[in-house]
Amino acid sequence: MGSLDTNPMSSALPNDKAAFEPLNFFAFFPSTNSAAAIAGDLIASAMNTVGFTWQASPAATEMEVLALDWLAQLLRLPTTFMNRTNTGRGTGGGVILGTTSEAMLVTLVAARDAALRRTGSVGVSDIPRLTVYAADQTHSTFFKACRLAGFDPANIRSIPTGSETSYGLDPAKLLEVMQADADAGLVTTYVCATVHVDAAYAGSACICPEFRHHLDGVERVDSISMSPHKWLLTCLDCTCLYVRDAHRLSDSLETNPEYLKNDATDSGEVTDLKDMQVGVGRRFRGLKLWMVMRTYGTAKLQEHIRSDVAIAKMFEDFVRADDRFEVVVPRNFALVCFRIKASGAMTEKDADEVNRVLMENLNKTGKAYLAHTVVGDKFVLRFAVVAARGETCRFQDARPKPLGHSVFPTSC
Amino acid sequence: MGSLDTNPMSSALPNDKAAFEPLNFFAFFPSTNSAAAIAGDLIASAMNTVGFTWQASPAATEMEVLALDWLAQLLRLPTTFMNRTNTGRGTGGGVILGTTSEAMLVTLVAARDAALRRTGSVGVSDIPRLTVYAADQTHSTFFKACRLAGFDPANIRSIPTGSETSYGLDPAKLLEVMQADADAGLVTTYVCATVHVDAAYAGSACICPEFRHHLDGVERVDSISMSPHKWLLTCLDCTCLYVRDAHRLSDSLETNPEYLKNDATDSGEVTDLKDMQVGVGRRFRGLKLWMVMRTYGTAKLQEHIRSDVAIAKMFEDFVRADDRFEVVVPRNFALVCFRIKASGAMTEKDADEVNRVLMENLNKTGKAYLAHTVVGDKFVLRFAVVAARGETCRFQDARPKPLGHSVFPTSC
């Protein structure tokens, strides 16, 4: 084997330094972290537990399930999404996955298989008839997950949004498109027969009562996912998926080879987390989420969200106070979408170019790093507050609580 | 929110202790670990890098790609599977995924889409005609990955194996089944049009020259995956997927939303690892693999494999020396599949029961933990050597080398 003459580290590092300097990176959604999460991940790495079945690691399974139930309490999710309620084990439950894409993929596959059963499809012969729906502002990974699950690209409906609904999904438009599909003999499968809520980023904010209304109606959906690795001080990767009926997932995802058969599974009393995810093997991700929640408690976690939102609001106020700029999409959380306005002889197209140059020049300074997107045909700058990024000692005064509490602590 | 009265930790822990005591756990394939991997993972957790595009983290991308190329050198994979060769950037490459299932899923999806293009399918209308093939000894997760990708369960061919081929795939049988499918108008898609080698466990052994022949012919396959988290001292999760033509993956997995557009991607000179995996976000897994290889070097890693194989051979010799037992499948690596033989008035069915009782009683002692499987209708005990499990200080004397080498060091 010959010698490789590349030395990528030296050339790549200077660029990286700018991109990940914590205090001036506003480009993508936050990827927050904390000492508790890092400690939890360290222990998980050292233990190297592989909790695919309950039997393979009862403690890892129970701890993940407990952390998920705590988070469900914090988000005030209906108990139907919880693994354990006051009245015992329900039909719902949760699982920690790597990314939102995986949550979308497994729920899409479950919805696909349920739709095929409903239509009486011979094998997968009806797959070309299945349709799925999402707003045109939905993350591109949704469309990728649909393709992975075998949906026809032509049947993935991107519902147009506009400023009149603040770029949110318009139920009337959705219904219209779905009705047209049903009339054409297609099978509406996802959003409809199965409704999934992607709250990857904003879900974290819903731990604060003043933002919880964004989840109103969640009791009527089949599944919801949110990613503590985005905004809840938990390092990558940690996406929490909750479903109302765990059997709808395991019907599609269960494997039961001879070498994994065991009494605990046969009893039906335990959760085998492998049956709610893509693969079999799995990292013990529950530990870091448990550590974050146990260490900081409701009050500190809410304070962290509110602090980021306050900084974003301050930035939004700066933008609004300056006539040269406009806020393009009303700010809900800690993301401000803004741009230089077209004014005077400047066309919208000119304004797009001016905004692009502004972003490029700003990013070149190394003093700040922004990203852009296109909303309603406009080139828009994104300012996402990530104040906790890298601030691993932010909550270092918080004291861990003793083990054994099953109710999530409301303060430190 | 009511109080939850479960206290899972106290009831679950005693069971767990038995299952994960390092020195007497022989049930599943090893999940080996090392101080270098834990340190690498710790740094990755603390940095919390999200290298979805090269631009988002050039150093994380380059380091992952470098670690993959080193491992490819160690496995003596053809340069067509490497990201960078003496003559520059090739068409092949690698990516680190979470599990083998993900490697199977993304290559299945790429093969599916290529087959649909070949047949001139309108959208996914030809999906019901696509067929895939694997030996009946293939891990159950393969069949799950096929279902996830939308293949018809009736078109997933499980080729029977027997003791005459040591339970390996019989090419003559495979060809026969494929020919029958082609004659019936079906489209042979995977194993055939795309050949993927799953070397999740055994791949690690192929770093030793005496085992490398198990990869003979790899230059003719399209993809190969192996999991350093199984047997190469790298904690979960770390599965390396190598492909000969990275475009066949990215054709199916690429996303290119406005907010991720950047000059580096446009140049075509860099790898955006998001286009070779299920999701977008990703943990910096390359660091721990880099640390393991940099710290231990070829000689120590080979010594680790050989030591486990020697222990398994010793156990196999014990079994063979005892007339009451038989070795059911010839041992290749560090897994011994054995059982109590049917003898005297004992039927094969009786022997199955006797073996089951032996395993259950052994597992109850807490002194050893075995798993079982069924091979050729026989209930068989599995003894998998995991000597390195938990031995995080095994190679603590090895000294890290200075940064900057691009050729993988052949010894410490």
HADDOCK unambig.tbl for C-alpha pairs under 7 A between the chains (distance, minus, plus):
assign (segid A and resid 1 and name CA) (segid B and resid 73 and name CA) 6.62 0.50 0.50
assign (segid A and resid 2 and name CA) (segid B and resid 86 and name CA) 6.97 0.50 0.50
assign (segid A and resid 3 and name CA) (segid B and resid 407 and name CA) 5.61 0.50 0.50
assign (segid A and resid 4 and name CA) (segid B and resid 85 and name CA) 6.44 0.50 0.50
assign (segid A and resid 4 and name CA) (segid B and resid 86 and name CA) 5.71 0.50 0.50
assign (segid A and resid 4 and name CA) (segid B and resid 406 and name CA) 5.69 0.50 0.50
assign (segid A and resid 4 and name CA) (segid B and resid 407 and name CA) 5.93 0.50 0.50
assign (segid A and resid 5 and name CA) (segid B and resid 406 and name CA) 6.63 0.50 0.50
assign (segid A and resid 6 and name CA) (segid B and resid 406 and name CA) 6.40 0.50 0.50
assign (segid A and resid 7 and name CA) (segid B and resid 404 and name CA) 6.25 0.50 0.50
assign (segid A and resid 7 and name CA) (segid B and resid 406 and name CA) 6.27 0.50 0.50
assign (segid A and resid 8 and name CA) (segid B and resid 62 and name CA) 5.88 0.50 0.50
assign (segid A and resid 9 and name CA) (segid B and resid 59 and name CA) 5.95 0.50 0.50
assign (segid A and resid 9 and name CA) (segid B and resid 62 and name CA) 6.91 0.50 0.50
assign (segid A and resid 12 and name CA) (segid B and resid 58 and name CA) 5.27 0.50 0.50
assign (segid A and resid 12 and name CA) (segid B and resid 59 and name CA) 5.12 0.50 0.50
assign (segid A and resid 13 and name CA) (segid B and resid 59 and name CA) 5.65 0.50 0.50
assign (segid A and resid 16 and name CA) (segid B and resid 57 and name CA) 5.68 0.50 0.50
assign (segid A and resid 16 and name CA) (segid B and resid 58 and name CA) 5.95 0.50 0.50
assign (segid A and resid 16 and name CA) (segid B and resid 59 and name CA) 6.31 0.50 0.50
assign (segid A and resid 19 and name CA) (segid B and resid 56 and name CA) 6.87 0.50 0.50
assign (segid A and resid 38 and name CA) (segid B and resid 45 and name CA) 5.71 0.50 0.50
assign (segid A and resid 38 and name CA) (segid B and resid 46 and name CA) 6.02 0.50 0.50
assign (segid A and resid 41 and name CA) (segid B and resid 45 and name CA) 6.91 0.50 0.50
assign (segid A and resid 42 and name CA) (segid B and resid 42 and name CA) 5.63 0.50 0.50
assign (segid A and resid 45 and name CA) (segid B and resid 38 and name CA) 5.70 0.50 0.50
assign (segid A and resid 45 and name CA) (segid B and resid 41 and name CA) 6.91 0.50 0.50
assign (segid A and resid 45 and name CA) (segid B and resid 235 and name CA) 5.98 0.50 0.50
assign (segid A and resid 45 and name CA) (segid B and resid 236 and name CA) 7.00 0.50 0.50
assign (segid A and resid 46 and name CA) (segid B and resid 38 and name CA) 6.03 0.50 0.50
assign (segid A and resid 48 and name CA) (segid B and resid 235 and name CA) 5.85 0.50 0.50
assign (segid A and resid 48 and name CA) (segid B and resid 236 and name CA) 6.25 0.50 0.50
assign (segid A and resid 56 and name CA) (segid B and resid 19 and name CA) 6.89 0.50 0.50
assign (segid A and resid 57 and name CA) (segid B and resid 16 and name CA) 5.67 0.50 0.50
assign (segid A and resid 58 and name CA) (segid B and resid 12 and name CA) 5.27 0.50 0.50
assign (segid A and resid 58 and name CA) (segid B and resid 16 and name CA) 5.99 0.50 0.50
assign (segid A and resid 59 and name CA) (segid B and resid 9 and name CA) 5.97 0.50 0.50
assign (segid A and resid 59 and name CA) (segid B and resid 12 and name CA) 5.06 0.50 0.50
assign (segid A and resid 59 and name CA) (segid B and resid 13 and name CA) 5.62 0.50 0.50
assign (segid A and resid 59 and name CA) (segid B and resid 16 and name CA) 6.31 0.50 0.50
assign (segid A and resid 62 and name CA) (segid B and resid 8 and name CA) 5.86 0.50 0.50
assign (segid A and resid 62 and name CA) (segid B and resid 9 and name CA) 6.98 0.50 0.50
assign (segid A and resid 73 and name CA) (segid B and resid 1 and name CA) 6.63 0.50 0.50
assign (segid A and resid 85 and name CA) (segid B and resid 4 and name CA) 6.50 0.50 0.50
assign (segid A and resid 86 and name CA) (segid B and resid 2 and name CA) 6.97 0.50 0.50
assign (segid A and resid 86 and name CA) (segid B and resid 4 and name CA) 5.82 0.50 0.50
assign (segid A and resid 99 and name CA) (segid B and resid 279 and name CA) 6.26 0.50 0.50
assign (segid A and resid 99 and name CA) (segid B and resid 281 and name CA) 6.40 0.50 0.50
assign (segid A and resid 101 and name CA) (segid B and resid 278 and name CA) 6.76 0.50 0.50
assign (segid A and resid 101 and name CA) (segid B and resid 279 and name CA) 4.81 0.50 0.50
assign (segid A and resid 102 and name CA) (segid B and resid 279 and name CA) 6.60 0.50 0.50
assign (segid A and resid 109 and name CA) (segid B and resid 148 and name CA) 6.27 0.50 0.50
assign (segid A and resid 123 and name CA) (segid B and resid 152 and name CA) 5.52 0.50 0.50
assign (segid A and resid 123 and name CA) (segid B and resid 153 and name CA) 6.82 0.50 0.50
assign (segid A and resid 123 and name CA) (segid B and resid 154 and name CA) 6.93 0.50 0.50
assign (segid A and resid 124 and name CA) (segid B and resid 128 and name CA) 5.85 0.50 0.50
assign (segid A and resid 124 and name CA) (segid B and resid 152 and name CA) 5.31 0.50 0.50
assign (segid A and resid 125 and name CA) (segid B and resid 128 and name CA) 5.49 0.50 0.50
assign (segid A and resid 128 and name CA) (segid B and resid 124 and name CA) 5.84 0.50 0.50
assign (segid A and resid 128 and name CA) (segid B and resid 125 and name CA) 5.48 0.50 0.50
assign (segid A and resid 140 and name CA) (segid B and resid 255 and name CA) 6.47 0.50 0.50
assign (segid A and resid 140 and name CA) (segid B and resid 257 and name CA) 6.26 0.50 0.50
assign (segid A and resid 141 and name CA) (segid B and resid 279 and name CA) 6.75 0.50 0.50
assign (segid A and resid 141 and name CA) (segid B and resid 280 and name CA) 6.85 0.50 0.50
assign (segid A and resid 144 and name CA) (segid B and resid 253 and name CA) 6.59 0.50 0.50
assign (segid A and resid 144 and name CA) (segid B and resid 255 and name CA) 6.99 0.50 0.50
assign (segid A and resid 148 and name CA) (segid B and resid 109 and name CA) 6.26 0.50 0.50
assign (segid A and resid 148 and name CA) (segid B and resid 149 and name CA) 5.86 0.50 0.50
assign (segid A and resid 149 and name CA) (segid B and resid 148 and name CA) 5.86 0.50 0.50
assign (segid A and resid 149 and name CA) (segid B and resid 149 and name CA) 5.00 0.50 0.50
assign (segid A and resid 149 and name CA) (segid B and resid 150 and name CA) 5.80 0.50 0.50
assign (segid A and resid 150 and name CA) (segid B and resid 149 and name CA) 5.79 0.50 0.50
assign (segid A and resid 150 and name CA) (segid B and resid 150 and name CA) 5.05 0.50 0.50
assign (segid A and resid 152 and name CA) (segid B and resid 123 and name CA) 5.50 0.50 0.50
assign (segid A and resid 152 and name CA) (segid B and resid 124 and name CA) 5.32 0.50 0.50
assign (segid A and resid 153 and name CA) (segid B and resid 123 and name CA) 6.81 0.50 0.50
assign (segid A and resid 154 and name CA) (segid B and resid 123 and name CA) 6.93 0.50 0.50
assign (segid A and resid 235 and name CA) (segid B and resid 45 and name CA) 5.99 0.50 0.50
assign (segid A and resid 235 and name CA) (segid B and resid 48 and name CA) 5.86 0.50 0.50
assign (segid A and resid 236 and name CA) (segid B and resid 45 and name CA) 6.99 0.50 0.50
assign (segid A and resid 236 and name CA) (segid B and resid 48 and name CA) 6.23 0.50 0.50
assign (segid A and resid 236 and name CA) (segid B and resid 283 and name CA) 5.62 0.50 0.50
assign (segid A and resid 237 and name CA) (segid B and resid 282 and name CA) 7.00 0.50 0.50
assign (segid A and resid 237 and name CA) (segid B and resid 283 and name CA) 6.04 0.50 0.50
assign (segid A and resid 253 and name CA) (segid B and resid 144 and name CA) 6.59 0.50 0.50
assign (segid A and resid 255 and name CA) (segid B and resid 140 and name CA) 6.46 0.50 0.50
assign (segid A and resid 255 and name CA) (segid B and resid 144 and name CA) 6.99 0.50 0.50
assign (segid A and resid 257 and name CA) (segid B and resid 140 and name CA) 6.21 0.50 0.50
assign (segid A and resid 258 and name CA) (segid B and resid 373 and name CA) 5.26 0.50 0.50
assign (segid A and resid 258 and name CA) (segid B and resid 374 and name CA) 6.32 0.50 0.50
assign (segid A and resid 259 and name CA) (segid B and resid 371 and name CA) 6.31 0.50 0.50
assign (segid A and resid 259 and name CA) (segid B and resid 372 and name CA) 5.13 0.50 0.50
assign (segid A and resid 259 and name CA) (segid B and resid 373 and name CA) 4.44 0.50 0.50
assign (segid A and resid 278 and name CA) (segid B and resid 101 and name CA) 6.77 0.50 0.50
assign (segid A and resid 279 and name CA) (segid B and resid 99 and name CA) 6.26 0.50 0.50
assign (segid A and resid 279 and name CA) (segid B and resid 101 and name CA) 4.82 0.50 0.50
assign (segid A and resid 279 and name CA) (segid B and resid 102 and name CA) 6.60 0.50 0.50
assign (segid A and resid 279 and name CA) (segid B and resid 141 and name CA) 6.74 0.50 0.50
assign (segid A and resid 280 and name CA) (segid B and resid 141 and name CA) 6.85 0.50 0.50
assign (segid A and resid 281 and name CA) (segid B and resid 99 and name CA) 6.40 0.50 0.50
assign (segid A and resid 283 and name CA) (segid B and resid 236 and name CA) 5.63 0.50 0.50
assign (segid A and resid 283 and name CA) (segid B and resid 237 and name CA) 6.06 0.50 0.50
assign (segid A and resid 371 and name CA) (segid B and resid 259 and name CA) 6.29 0.50 0.50
assign (segid A and resid 372 and name CA) (segid B and resid 259 and name CA) 5.13 0.50 0.50
assign (segid A and resid 373 and name CA) (segid B and resid 258 and name CA) 5.23 0.50 0.50
assign (segid A and resid 373 and name CA) (segid B and resid 259 and name CA) 4.45 0.50 0.50
assign (segid A and resid 374 and name CA) (segid B and resid 258 and name CA) 6.32 0.50 0.50
assign (segid A and resid 404 and name CA) (segid B and resid 7 and name CA) 6.15 0.50 0.50
assign (segid A and resid 406 and name CA) (segid B and resid 4 and name CA) 5.65 0.50 0.50
assign (segid A and resid 406 and name CA) (segid B and resid 5 and name CA) 6.59 0.50 0.50
assign (segid A and resid 406 and name CA) (segid B and resid 6 and name CA) 6.31 0.50 0.50
assign (segid A and resid 406 and name CA) (segid B and resid 7 and name CA) 6.21 0.50 0.50
assign (segid A and resid 407 and name CA) (segid B and resid 3 and name CA) 5.61 0.50 0.50
assign (segid A and resid 407 and name CA) (segid B and resid 4 and name CA) 5.84 0.50 0.50
